[in-house]
Each structure stands twice: as structure tokens, then as C-alpha cells.
């Protein structure tokens, strides 16, 4: 998968929420992203933004903060399922970019 793959899907879904506000999948995706990252995504993510730039943008918004409970639970699930213990992290450890990437991929794959 190209570096643009996941973000192409995400930006299409984000655009859909403005053009098709009744798209339940899109609304659920936005709500899940906002819950996981404790952010209001209005104006943060832009159309056709490359994968690494979107990860960086989210990381800058949440830098220095630890993942919330919902994110921690999902990170643990991914770490166990994919045999990637480094994704889980330590309690009160700030967000790392690889955690953001893993969570975004997880949310996109299951929508």
C-alpha cells in the first residue's frame, strides 16, 4: 500500500461528511478519531494531505499528552494482535508517531 493509501480513504471520508452529511460511516469515523485523539478535527486535517504530513499534524496537536483510556485500550489490542509490544507504550508516556499511525490504520481498516 502506498503512503497515500490510508489518507486517500480518510480524506475522501472527511470530504463526504460535508457533501453527504447523512453518511453514517463518515460521521462514525470522525467521532472515533475525535474520541481517540481527544481533538475536534475541524480545520486540522486537510484534503489530499500525504500520510506522513497527517500523522505529523495530529502528533503536533497532541504532543506531550498521553493517550486517553480509549486510545490506550485500542493500542493494547493492536499490540497483542499484531505482536507489536512497542505500540502499547507505558502509562503516562506521551503519544508517539507510530502509535498514531497504528490507530489511524486500525480505524480505517474497520470502517
Residue pairs with C-beta under 8 A, 6 or more apart in sequence:
3 50
3 51
3 52
4 50
4 51
5 51
6 51
6 104
6 105
6 108
7 49
7 50
7 51
7 54
9 108
10 29
10 45
10 54
10 104
10 108
11 45
11 46
11 47
11 48
11 49
13 23
13 25
13 26
13 29
13 30
13 111
14 26
14 30
14 41
14 45
14 47
15 47
16 23
16 26
17 23
17 26
17 27
17 30
20 26
21 27
25 111
28 111
29 107
29 108
29 111
30 41
32 107
32 111
33 39
33 41
33 104
33 107
34 40
34 41
35 68
35 70
36 68
36 70
36 71
36 74
36 103
36 107
37 58
37 61
37 62
37 71
37 100
37 103
38 62
38 65
38 68
39 58
39 61
39 62
44 57
44 58
44 61
45 54
45 57
45 58
49 57
54 104
55 97
55 100
55 101
55 104
56 97
58 100
58 104
59 95
59 97
59 100
62 95
62 100
63 94
63 95
64 94
65 94
65 95
66 72
66 91
66 92
66 93
66 94
66 95
67 75
67 89
67 95
67 99
71 99
71 103
72 89
74 103
74 106
75 87
75 88
75 89
75 99
75 102
75 103
76 88
78 84
78 87
78 102
78 103
78 106
79 85
79 86
79 87
79 88
84 102
86 98
87 98
87 99
87 102
89 96
89 99
